[in-house]
Amino acid sequence: MSSFKSDKDNGFDLDKYTDGKVRVKFNGGREVQGILKGFDKLDNLVLEECVEYLRDADNNVTENTRTLGQVVCRGPQVSLISPVDGLEEIANPFEEDGEGEEVDVKES
């Protein structure tokens, strides 16, 4: 698949992520990570060196993976595409802290 640039600017340009590592989340909760090799106007993706992040018994994503190799991801099933560079988990300000007290959230 080759990259495709539509006439309509949708504000999302995957060209800058081609040949870079991306993490993809699908409807239903599956998550994969691989090197973006191509895409089309429907956001179908081709990933190489792809790994899937497995889930635990509570359905939470873990760091355990299984190797998939080259994968074609159907665009309508993709819910999120994120570059791996600069990806980091941040604390959720709406979660309760370890002592059971709720965190105060200031409204503007």
KESEPA-351735 format. One record per residue: x, y, z of N, C-alpha, C, O in turn; chain; residue number from 1. Coordinates in Angstrom, 3 decimals. Layout:
N
SITE      neast     nnorth        nup     caeast    canorth       caup      ceast     cnorth        cup      oeast     onorth        oup   vexro   tortor
SITE          X          Y          Z          X          Y          Z          X          Y          Z          X          Y          Z       A      NUM
...
***
This chain:
108
SITE      neast     nnorth        nup     caeast    canorth       caup      ceast     cnorth        cup      oeast     onorth        oup   vexro   tortor
SITE      0.843     -1.178      0.000      0.000      0.000      0.000      0.884      1.234      0.000      1.916      1.266      0.670       A        1
SITE      0.496      2.211     -0.722      1.239      3.460     -0.691      0.463      4.479      0.115     -0.739      4.339      0.340       A        2
SITE      1.171      5.497      0.541      0.481      6.534      1.303     -0.412      7.328      0.360     -0.112      7.447     -0.828       A        3
SITE     -1.485      7.860      0.872     -2.482      8.568      0.077     -2.810      9.874      0.767     -3.080      9.896      1.968       A        4
SITE     -2.790     10.941      0.032     -3.165     12.233      0.589     -4.446     12.673     -0.095     -4.472     12.871     -1.309       A        5
SITE     -5.490     12.825      0.670     -6.774     13.190      0.078     -6.811     14.675     -0.243     -5.996     15.457      0.247       A        6
SITE     -7.787     15.050     -1.089     -7.977     16.457     -1.417     -8.509     17.215     -0.213     -8.279     18.416     -0.069       A        7
SITE     -9.216     16.510      0.639     -9.827     17.123      1.815     -8.850     17.016      2.992     -8.399     15.920      3.323       A        8
SITE     -8.528     18.130      3.613     -7.620     18.123      4.755     -8.394     17.740      6.008     -9.225     18.507      6.495       A        9
SITE     -8.113     16.541      6.529     -8.827     16.091      7.714     -8.052     16.386      8.994     -8.499     16.017     10.080       A       10
SITE     -6.895     17.048      8.886     -6.145     17.421     10.069     -5.288     16.304     10.629     -4.661     16.479     11.674       A       11
SITE     -5.245     15.161      9.961     -4.480     14.033     10.458     -3.621     13.501      9.331     -4.143     12.901      8.391       A       12
SITE     -2.320     13.705      9.402     -1.404     13.320      8.342     -0.508     12.190      8.833      0.368     12.403      9.672       A       13
SITE     -0.729     10.989      8.307      0.070      9.828      8.719      1.430      9.777      8.036      2.291      8.997      8.442       A       14
SITE      1.639     10.597      7.002      2.919     10.578      6.288      4.110     10.762      7.222      5.146     10.121      7.043       A       15
SITE      3.966     11.634      8.215      5.101     11.923      9.097      5.434     10.751     10.025      6.491     10.750     10.656       A       16
SITE      4.544      9.748     10.116      4.802      8.578     10.960      5.256      7.366     10.157      5.580      6.331     10.740       A       17
SITE      5.285      7.476      8.818      5.722      6.360      7.979      7.161      5.997      8.318      8.016      6.870      8.466       A       18
SITE      7.413      4.712      8.438      8.705      4.129      8.820      9.060      4.406     10.277     10.209      4.219     10.678       A       19
SITE      8.110      4.839     11.058      8.311      5.029     12.494      7.406      4.085     13.275      6.438      3.546     12.738       A       20
SITE      7.732      3.893     14.546      6.920      3.017     15.393      5.644      3.722     15.824      5.665      4.877     16.249       A       21
SITE      4.526      3.001     15.706      3.231      3.518     16.140      2.537      2.461     16.994      2.780      1.262     16.853       A       22
SITE      1.673      2.937     17.877      0.827      2.044     18.674     -0.596      2.255     18.195     -1.043      3.392     18.049       A       23
SITE     -1.309      1.167     17.949     -2.650      1.229     17.387     -3.620      0.524     18.335     -3.374     -0.603     18.767       A       24
SITE     -4.720      1.199     18.652     -5.781      0.594     19.449     -6.976      0.358     18.544     -7.299      1.183     17.689       A       25
SITE     -7.631     -0.787     18.747     -8.767     -1.170     17.924    -10.053     -1.152     18.736    -10.031     -1.242     19.963       A       26
SITE    -11.181     -1.033     18.027    -12.476     -1.231     18.666    -12.461     -2.631     19.263    -12.025     -3.573     18.602       A       27
SITE    -12.917     -2.784     20.470    -12.874     -4.080     21.136    -11.716     -4.198     22.102    -11.684     -5.130     22.906       A       28
SITE    -10.739     -3.258     22.047     -9.709     -3.216     23.068     -8.342     -3.744     22.703     -7.403     -3.533     23.470       A       29
SITE     -8.170     -4.418     21.580     -6.839     -4.924     21.236     -5.888     -3.772     20.967     -6.289     -2.716     20.479       A       30
SITE     -4.598     -3.996     21.297     -3.557     -2.998     21.047     -2.359     -3.669     20.409     -1.936     -4.744     20.833       A       31
SITE     -1.811     -3.024     19.379     -0.615     -3.520     18.712      0.377     -2.371     18.544      0.024     -1.194     18.617       A       32
SITE      1.626     -2.761     18.317      2.677     -1.780     18.062      3.551     -2.307     16.950      3.902     -3.487     16.942       A       33
SITE      3.910     -1.444     16.004      4.764     -1.867     14.909      5.254     -0.672     14.123      4.986      0.474     14.483       A       34
SITE      5.977     -0.945     13.043      6.519      0.095     12.178      5.520      0.335     11.054      5.187     -0.582     10.303       A       35
SITE      5.045      1.575     10.942      4.066      1.927      9.921      4.739      1.956      8.553      5.648      2.750      8.313       A       36
SITE      4.284      1.083      7.664      4.859      1.002      6.326      3.959      1.580      5.254      4.436      1.951      4.181       A       37
SITE      2.663      1.662      5.525      1.767      2.217      4.524      0.369      2.388      5.063      0.013      1.841      6.107       A       38
SITE     -0.429      3.166      4.325     -1.820      3.407      4.707     -2.563      3.907      3.484     -1.945      4.261      2.480       A       39
SITE     -3.885      3.937      3.560     -4.682      4.470      2.465     -5.703      5.460      3.002     -5.689      5.794      4.187       A       40
SITE     -6.591      5.930      2.129     -7.539      6.972      2.535     -8.569      6.487      3.540     -9.223      7.308      4.183       A       41
SITE     -8.735      5.179      3.696     -9.659      4.630      4.691     -8.960      4.329      6.013     -9.552      3.735      6.915       A       42
SITE     -7.700      4.742      6.122     -6.859      4.487      7.288     -6.585      3.007      7.522     -6.303      2.603      8.650       A       43
SITE     -6.665      2.187      6.459     -6.130      0.834      6.540     -4.626      0.992      6.703     -4.018      1.818      6.022       A       44
SITE     -4.021      0.223      7.586     -2.604      0.375      7.903     -1.842     -0.903      7.596     -2.389     -1.999      7.723       A       45
SITE     -0.597     -0.772      7.197      0.326     -1.900      7.089      1.410     -1.674      8.125      2.113     -0.665      8.085       A       46
SITE      1.548     -2.620      9.060      2.571     -2.549     10.104      3.527     -3.715      9.951      3.098     -4.838      9.684       A       47
SITE      4.816     -3.467     10.118      5.820     -4.522     10.140      6.389     -4.637     11.539      6.298     -3.703     12.337       A       48
SITE      6.982     -5.799     11.836      7.545     -6.089     13.155      6.508     -5.816     14.242      6.816     -5.240     15.286       A       49
SITE      5.296     -6.234     13.982      4.159     -5.923     14.844      4.081     -6.893     16.029      4.305     -8.095     15.886       A       50
SITE      3.760     -6.339     17.192      3.514     -7.143     18.390      2.163     -6.731     18.974      1.775     -5.564     18.911       A       51
SITE      1.460     -7.702     19.539      0.190     -7.429     20.199      0.401     -7.435     21.703      1.079     -8.316     22.232       A       52
SITE     -0.174     -6.457     22.396     -0.108     -6.407     23.852     -1.256     -7.238     24.405     -2.421     -7.007     24.080       A       53
SITE     -0.910     -8.207     25.243     -1.904     -9.126     25.778     -2.608     -8.533     26.988     -2.113     -7.595     27.613       A       54
SITE     -3.763     -9.090     27.308     -4.575     -8.614     28.436     -4.544     -9.646     29.555     -4.356    -10.839     29.315       A       55
SITE     -4.732     -9.162     30.796     -4.776    -10.066     31.945     -6.219    -10.510     32.195     -7.109    -10.201     31.403       A       56
SITE     -6.450    -11.235     33.294     -7.769    -11.775     33.615     -8.802    -10.674     33.848     -9.997    -10.894     33.653       A       57
SITE     -8.341     -9.479     34.269     -9.250     -8.353     34.500     -9.441     -7.497     33.250    -10.034     -6.420     33.311       A       58
SITE     -8.932     -7.989     32.108     -9.046     -7.319     30.814     -8.229     -6.031     30.736     -8.559     -5.140     29.954       A       59
SITE     -7.172     -5.921     31.534     -6.262     -4.777     31.477     -5.083     -5.118     30.576     -4.600     -6.250     30.589       A       60
SITE     -4.618     -4.149     29.793     -3.476     -4.359     28.916     -2.228     -4.532     29.766     -2.004     -3.770     30.706       A       61
SITE     -1.414     -5.531     29.441     -0.162     -5.784     30.161      1.011     -5.493     29.235      0.814     -5.152     28.069       A       62
SITE      2.221     -5.626     29.744      3.412     -5.471     28.921      3.803     -6.789     28.251      4.778     -6.832     27.500       A       63
SITE      3.052     -7.869     28.515      3.287     -9.147     27.843      2.835     -9.023     26.393      1.767     -8.478     26.113       A       64
SITE      3.651     -9.530     25.473      3.346     -9.391     24.056      3.444    -10.730     23.339      4.018    -11.691     23.851       A       65
SITE      2.866    -10.768     22.132      3.105    -11.881     21.222      3.436    -11.280     19.868      2.845    -10.277     19.466       A       66
SITE      4.373    -11.886     19.170      4.851    -11.380     17.893      3.874    -11.755     16.787      3.456    -12.908     16.676       A       67
SITE      3.513    -10.764     15.967      2.605    -11.000     14.855      3.294    -10.878     13.501      2.841    -11.482     12.529       A       68
SITE      4.383    -10.107     13.416      5.067     -9.906     12.138      4.421     -8.798     11.335      4.130     -7.726     11.865       A       69
SITE      4.188     -9.061     10.022      3.550     -8.052      9.171      2.042     -8.185      9.282      1.495     -9.285      9.203       A       70
SITE      1.364     -7.031      9.469     -0.074     -7.016      9.725     -0.735     -5.936      8.869     -0.181     -4.854      8.674       A       71
SITE     -1.932     -6.251      8.363     -2.776     -5.246      7.722     -3.928     -4.974      8.678     -4.673     -5.889      9.029       A       72
SITE     -4.079     -3.725      9.100     -5.124     -3.318     10.043     -6.245     -2.643      9.271     -6.003     -1.691      8.530       A       73
SITE     -7.456     -3.122      9.438     -8.610     -2.513      8.762     -8.937     -1.171      9.388     -9.144     -1.081     10.598       A       74
SITE     -8.985     -0.145      8.586     -9.229      1.213      9.046    -10.479      1.398      9.880    -10.421      2.082     10.902       A       75
SITE    -11.631      0.810      9.488    -12.844      1.015     10.287    -12.753      0.454     11.710    -13.529      0.854     12.578       A       76
SITE    -11.818     -0.463     11.959    -11.652     -1.038     13.291    -10.651     -0.269     14.142    -10.563     -0.509     15.346       A       77
SITE     -9.892      0.655     13.544     -8.876      1.426     14.261     -9.546      2.569     15.021    -10.294      3.360     14.447       A       78
SITE     -9.264      2.640     16.320     -9.831      3.746     17.103     -8.775      4.771     17.503     -9.122      5.910     17.817       A       79
SITE     -7.467      4.391     17.500     -6.420      5.327     17.891     -5.102      4.933     17.242     -4.749      3.755     17.204       A       80
SITE     -4.383      5.912     16.736     -3.037      5.715     16.200     -2.140      6.717     16.916     -2.396      7.921     16.887       A       81
SITE     -1.084      6.214     17.560     -0.219      7.083     18.343      1.243      6.762     18.059      1.616      5.589     18.041       A       82
SITE      2.087      7.778     17.834      3.510      7.493     17.682      4.087      7.000     19.004      3.688      7.464     20.072       A       83
SITE      5.017      6.067     18.932      5.628      5.532     20.153      6.587      6.550     20.756      6.670      6.671     21.979       A       84
SITE      7.310      7.283     19.915      8.217      8.318     20.424      7.400      9.385     21.127      6.475      9.950     20.544       A       85
SITE      7.735      9.659     22.364      7.014     10.658     23.137      5.803     10.107     23.870      5.103     10.849     24.558       A       86
SITE      5.549      8.800     23.727      4.411      8.180     24.395      4.807      7.833     25.827      5.769      7.097     26.050       A       87
SITE      4.071      8.358     26.784      4.316      8.018     28.179      2.997      8.050     28.934      2.097      8.822     28.604       A       88
SITE      2.893      7.213     29.938      1.680      7.161     30.742      1.741      8.245     31.805      2.768      8.430     32.458       A       89
SITE      0.641      8.955     31.972      0.577      9.986     33.003     -0.447      9.577     34.052     -1.322      8.751     33.788       A       90
SITE     -0.336     10.150     35.226     -1.271      9.836     36.302     -2.647     10.401     35.955     -2.761     11.491     35.396       A       91
SITE     -3.678      9.648     36.293     -5.052     10.085     36.072     -5.466     10.978     37.237     -5.522     10.507     38.373       A       92
SITE     -5.758     12.261     36.987     -6.099     13.163     38.088     -7.473     12.876     38.694     -7.803     13.417     39.749       A       93
SITE     -8.273     12.039     38.046     -9.614     11.748     38.531     -9.689     10.449     39.334    -10.733     10.131     39.903       A       94
SITE     -8.583      9.696     39.382     -8.541      8.473     40.178     -8.373      8.804     41.640     -7.821      9.844     42.000       A       95
SITE     -8.858      7.902     42.482     -8.644      8.063     43.921     -7.200      7.744     44.227     -6.605      6.876     43.589       A       96
SITE     -6.622      8.445     45.211     -5.249      8.140     45.597     -5.238      6.877     46.457     -6.292      6.306     46.737       A       97
SITE     -4.078      6.451     46.866     -3.921      5.200     47.599     -4.649      5.134     48.924     -4.872      4.034     49.430       A       98
SITE     -5.036      6.272     49.520     -5.668      6.265     50.833     -7.184      6.338     50.761     -7.848      6.489     51.787       A       99
SITE     -7.736      6.234     49.561     -9.189      6.225     49.434     -9.822      7.586     49.387    -11.048      7.684     49.338       A      100
SITE     -9.029      8.657     49.400     -9.581     10.006     49.309     -9.620     10.416     47.857     -8.745     10.051     47.071       A      101
SITE    -10.647     11.182     47.501    -10.736     11.652     46.132     -9.819     12.847     45.936     -9.609     13.641     46.853       A      102
SITE     -9.275     12.965     44.731     -8.397     14.060     44.388     -9.268     15.256     44.010    -10.238     15.116     43.265       A      103
SITE     -8.911     16.446     44.534     -9.657     17.656     44.205     -9.356     18.078     42.784     -8.201     18.070     42.359       A      104
SITE    -10.397     18.447     42.045    -10.252     18.935     40.693    -10.830     20.330     40.631    -12.003     20.538     40.941       A      105
SITE    -10.003     21.298     40.227    -10.455     22.682     40.149    -11.123     22.918     38.808    -10.620     22.499     37.765       A      106
SITE    -12.261     23.594     38.848    -12.958     23.943     37.612    -12.609     25.357     37.250    -12.389     26.192     38.127       A      107
SITE    -12.554     25.640     35.952    -12.213     26.980     35.485    -13.436     27.869     35.460    -13.340     29.040     35.093       A      108
***
